[in-house]
Amino acid sequence: MKSQEARVRRKAMLVDITMCVGCGACQAACKMENGLPEEAEEKLSPTAWTALETHGDTYVRRMCQHCEHPTCVSVCPVGAFQKHPEGPVTYDASKCLGCRYCIQACPFGVPRYEWTSRAPRVRKCRFCVDRQARGLPPACVEACPTGATRYGDRDELIAEARARIAAEPGRYVNHVYGVNEVGGTSVLYLSPVPFEQLGFKTDLQTTPLPVLTESVLHTLPGVVTLGGVFLAGVYWITNRRSEVARLERALADAGSRGAATPRREGEEG
């Protein structure tokens, strides 16, 4: 009998760059769905989980790739990131330590940190996990007026992308980005020009990165322990210096009061 995870069909998104007209409807829908400020942004930020970049007369959507084997999940020491069987990679701010390992580990440089907030969080696309649970497509897909973004079963979208390339080889480069990169992603791309010309990383390996990070994480408990000892030492030194400074001020004040006290008649100098 197949496991429950094996029975779940992974969902994905296919972005056909040749069909994008740069209208920004996807970004506006994302912002509305997630209660983000309405201003259009060309780069990912804590308030822009979908960004629309311009490369000449070509437009490219940027968002979390929702890796099949996400490194952010594997490096997070407290389980703040979760990979759902259907595809989305989500983040739970209530568990987050603020270590930002996820930001350093992401091969696509996606997560953004709220540096100016008093209670900072990591922010990124959630792949509309709540909408998917209700049987709805992501808000950005629903809003796209040209069909540049498709949503559905990952295997079926890969087959469709390859069929488009075969049918119009002069329109597309012969590669579906996201099929194999870092073990595969839930966001797939078709492009009219080589992907590196549009800012995509093309030197990524096909081996899932978590395979490489596991050995590093085995050393984490020791690092945390040493870090705790170091911080405790810093705390002791800082407080020790403060205590010494306080005593020095007290002695100086006492000396000043003694020097200012007048001598009584008959006292020897």
C-alpha positions as CSV (number, residue, x, y, z in Angstrom):
1,M,0.0,0.0,0.0
2,K,1.3,3.4,-0.9
3,S,1.9,5.9,1.9
4,Q,-0.3,8.9,2.2
5,E,2.5,11.2,0.9
6,A,3.0,9.0,-2.1
7,R,-0.7,9.3,-3.0
8,V,-0.6,13.1,-2.8
9,R,-0.1,14.7,-6.2
10,R,2.5,17.4,-6.0
11,K,1.2,20.8,-7.2
12,A,3.3,23.2,-9.2
13,M,3.2,26.4,-11.1
14,L,4.4,26.9,-14.7
15,V,5.5,30.4,-15.7
16,D,5.8,30.9,-19.5
17,I,7.9,34.0,-19.8
18,T,7.0,34.4,-23.4
19,M,3.4,35.1,-22.4
20,C,4.0,37.6,-19.6
21,V,3.2,41.2,-20.6
22,G,4.4,42.8,-17.3
23,C,0.9,43.9,-16.2
24,G,1.7,43.3,-12.5
25,A,-1.7,41.6,-11.8
26,C,0.1,38.7,-10.2
27,Q,1.9,40.9,-7.7
28,A,-1.2,43.0,-6.9
29,A,-3.2,39.8,-6.3
30,C,-0.4,38.4,-4.0
31,K,-0.4,41.6,-2.0
32,M,-4.1,41.7,-1.6
33,E,-4.3,38.0,-0.6
34,N,-1.6,38.4,2.0
35,G,-2.5,41.9,3.3
36,L,0.7,43.5,2.0
37,P,1.2,47.2,1.0
38,E,-0.1,47.9,-2.5
39,E,3.0,49.6,-3.9
40,A,4.5,47.7,-6.9
41,E,8.0,46.5,-6.4
42,E,10.6,45.1,-8.8
43,K,12.6,43.2,-6.2
44,L,11.6,40.8,-3.5
45,S,11.2,42.3,-0.1
46,P,9.4,41.7,3.2
47,T,6.4,43.4,1.6
48,A,6.7,41.9,-1.9
49,W,6.6,38.1,-2.0
50,T,6.1,38.2,-5.8
51,A,8.3,40.6,-7.8
52,L,8.2,41.5,-11.4
53,E,11.6,42.2,-13.0
54,T,12.2,43.9,-16.4
55,H,14.9,42.7,-18.7
56,G,14.5,44.8,-21.8
57,D,11.2,43.9,-23.3
58,T,11.0,40.6,-21.2
59,Y,9.3,40.3,-17.8
60,V,10.2,37.8,-15.2
61,R,8.4,36.9,-12.1
62,R,10.4,36.3,-8.9
63,M,9.1,34.3,-6.0
64,C,9.9,31.4,-3.7
65,Q,10.6,28.3,-5.8
66,H,9.1,25.9,-3.2
67,C,11.9,23.4,-3.7
68,E,11.0,19.7,-3.7
69,H,13.8,19.2,-1.1
70,P,14.0,22.7,0.5
71,T,17.3,23.7,2.2
72,C,15.5,26.2,4.4
73,V,13.6,23.3,6.0
74,S,16.8,21.3,6.6
75,V,18.9,24.1,8.1
76,C,16.2,25.5,10.4
77,P,17.1,24.3,13.9
78,V,13.6,24.8,15.4
79,G,11.4,23.6,12.6
80,A,10.0,27.0,11.6
81,F,9.9,25.9,8.0
82,Q,7.7,23.1,6.7
83,K,7.4,21.3,3.3
84,H,3.8,20.3,2.7
85,P,3.2,17.1,0.7
86,E,1.3,19.1,-1.9
87,G,4.2,21.4,-2.6
88,P,4.2,24.6,-0.6
89,V,7.1,25.5,1.8
90,T,5.7,27.6,4.6
91,Y,7.1,29.5,7.6
92,D,5.9,29.7,11.2
93,A,7.1,32.9,12.8
94,S,6.1,31.7,16.3
95,K,8.9,29.1,16.2
96,C,11.6,31.4,14.6
97,L,14.8,32.1,16.5
98,G,15.9,34.8,14.1
99,C,19.1,32.9,13.2
100,R,18.5,33.6,9.5
101,Y,20.2,30.3,8.5
102,C,17.4,30.0,5.9
103,I,18.4,33.2,4.2
104,Q,22.0,32.1,4.0
105,A,21.1,28.6,2.7
106,C,18.5,29.4,0.1
107,P,20.1,28.7,-3.3
108,F,17.7,31.2,-5.0
109,G,18.2,34.0,-2.4
110,V,14.5,34.3,-1.7
111,P,13.7,34.8,2.0
112,R,13.7,38.4,3.2
113,Y,14.1,39.6,6.8
114,E,12.2,42.5,8.5
115,W,15.3,44.3,9.6
116,T,13.5,47.5,10.7
117,S,10.9,45.7,12.8
118,R,11.0,45.4,16.5
119,A,9.7,41.8,16.1
120,P,11.3,40.8,12.8
121,R,10.2,37.9,10.8
122,V,11.3,36.1,7.7
123,R,9.0,36.8,4.8
124,K,8.4,34.9,1.5
125,C,5.7,33.5,-0.7
126,R,3.5,30.8,0.9
127,F,2.2,29.4,-2.4
128,C,-1.2,30.3,-1.2
129,V,-1.3,27.1,1.0
130,D,-4.7,28.1,2.5
131,R,-6.3,28.5,-1.0
132,Q,-4.8,25.2,-2.1
133,A,-6.3,23.5,0.9
134,R,-9.7,24.8,-0.3
135,G,-9.1,23.5,-3.8
136,L,-8.3,27.0,-5.3
137,P,-5.3,28.0,-7.3
138,P,-2.8,30.5,-5.9
139,A,-4.1,34.1,-6.2
140,C,-1.4,35.1,-8.7
141,V,-2.4,32.3,-11.0
142,E,-6.1,33.3,-10.9
143,A,-5.3,36.9,-11.6
144,C,-3.0,36.4,-14.6
145,P,-4.9,37.7,-17.7
146,T,-2.8,36.1,-20.3
147,G,-2.4,32.5,-19.0
148,A,1.4,33.1,-18.5
149,T,1.1,31.3,-15.2
150,R,-0.5,27.9,-15.0
151,Y,-1.2,25.8,-11.9
152,G,-1.7,22.1,-11.6
153,D,-0.1,18.7,-11.1
154,R,3.7,19.0,-11.3
155,D,4.2,16.0,-13.6
156,E,1.5,17.2,-16.0
157,L,2.9,20.7,-16.1
158,I,6.4,19.4,-16.9
159,A,4.9,17.3,-19.7
160,E,3.0,20.4,-21.0
161,A,6.1,22.5,-20.9
162,R,8.1,20.0,-22.9
163,A,5.3,19.7,-25.4
164,R,5.4,23.5,-25.9
165,I,9.1,23.4,-26.6
166,A,8.7,20.5,-29.0
167,A,5.8,22.3,-30.8
168,E,7.6,25.7,-31.1
169,P,11.4,25.1,-30.8
170,G,12.1,28.6,-32.2
171,R,10.1,30.2,-29.4
172,Y,11.7,28.6,-26.4
173,V,15.1,27.5,-25.2
174,N,15.2,23.8,-24.8
175,H,15.1,23.7,-21.0
176,V,12.3,23.7,-18.4
177,Y,13.9,25.5,-15.4
178,G,13.0,23.9,-12.1
179,V,12.7,20.3,-13.2
180,N,16.1,19.2,-11.9
181,E,17.7,22.3,-10.3
182,V,18.6,21.5,-6.7
183,G,16.5,18.4,-6.9
184,G,13.5,20.1,-8.5
185,T,11.2,22.9,-7.6
186,S,7.5,23.6,-7.5
187,V,7.8,26.7,-9.7
188,L,8.8,25.9,-13.3
189,Y,9.8,28.3,-16.1
190,L,9.8,28.5,-19.9
191,S,12.0,31.1,-21.5
192,P,12.6,32.6,-25.0
193,V,16.2,33.3,-24.2
194,P,18.9,31.5,-22.1
195,F,18.0,31.7,-18.5
196,E,21.3,33.3,-17.4
197,Q,20.4,36.4,-19.5
198,L,17.4,36.9,-17.2
199,G,19.3,36.6,-14.0
200,F,18.5,32.9,-13.3
201,K,21.2,30.8,-11.6
202,T,22.3,28.2,-14.1
203,D,25.2,26.7,-12.1
204,L,23.0,24.9,-9.6
205,Q,23.5,21.2,-9.1
206,T,20.8,18.6,-9.4
207,T,21.5,16.9,-6.1
208,P,19.1,18.1,-3.4
209,L,21.0,20.5,-1.2
210,P,19.7,19.0,2.1
211,V,21.8,16.0,1.4
212,L,24.8,18.2,1.8
213,T,23.6,20.2,4.8
214,E,22.8,17.2,7.0
215,S,26.5,16.6,7.9
216,V,26.8,20.3,8.8
217,L,23.7,20.2,11.0
218,H,25.2,17.3,13.0
219,T,27.7,19.8,14.4
220,L,25.0,22.3,15.4
221,P,24.6,21.1,19.1
222,G,28.3,21.6,19.7
223,V,28.3,25.0,18.1
224,V,25.3,26.1,20.1
225,T,27.0,24.9,23.3
226,L,30.2,26.7,22.6
227,G,28.2,29.8,21.5
228,G,26.3,29.7,24.9
229,V,29.6,29.5,26.8
230,F,31.0,32.4,24.8
231,L,27.9,34.6,25.4
232,A,28.0,33.7,29.1
233,G,31.6,34.9,29.2
234,V,30.8,38.1,27.4
235,Y,27.9,38.7,29.9
236,W,30.2,38.1,32.9
237,I,33.0,40.3,31.6
238,T,30.5,43.1,30.7
239,N,28.9,43.0,34.1
240,R,32.3,42.7,35.9
241,R,33.4,45.8,34.2
242,S,30.3,47.6,35.2
243,E,30.7,46.6,38.8
244,V,34.3,47.7,38.9
245,A,33.3,51.1,37.4
246,R,30.6,51.4,40.0
247,L,33.0,50.8,42.9
248,E,35.5,53.2,41.4
249,R,32.9,55.9,41.2
250,A,31.8,55.2,44.8
251,L,35.4,55.5,46.1
252,A,35.9,58.7,44.1
253,D,32.8,60.2,45.6
254,A,33.8,59.2,49.1
255,G,37.2,60.8,48.6
256,S,35.7,64.0,47.4
257,R,33.4,64.2,50.4
258,G,36.3,63.6,52.8
259,A,38.4,66.3,51.2
260,A,35.5,68.8,51.5
261,T,34.8,68.1,55.2
262,P,36.2,71.1,57.4
263,R,38.6,70.2,60.3
264,R,37.4,70.6,63.9
265,E,39.3,73.0,66.2
266,G,42.2,71.1,67.9
267,E,42.6,68.4,65.2
268,E,46.1,67.9,64.0
269,G,46.9,68.4,60.4
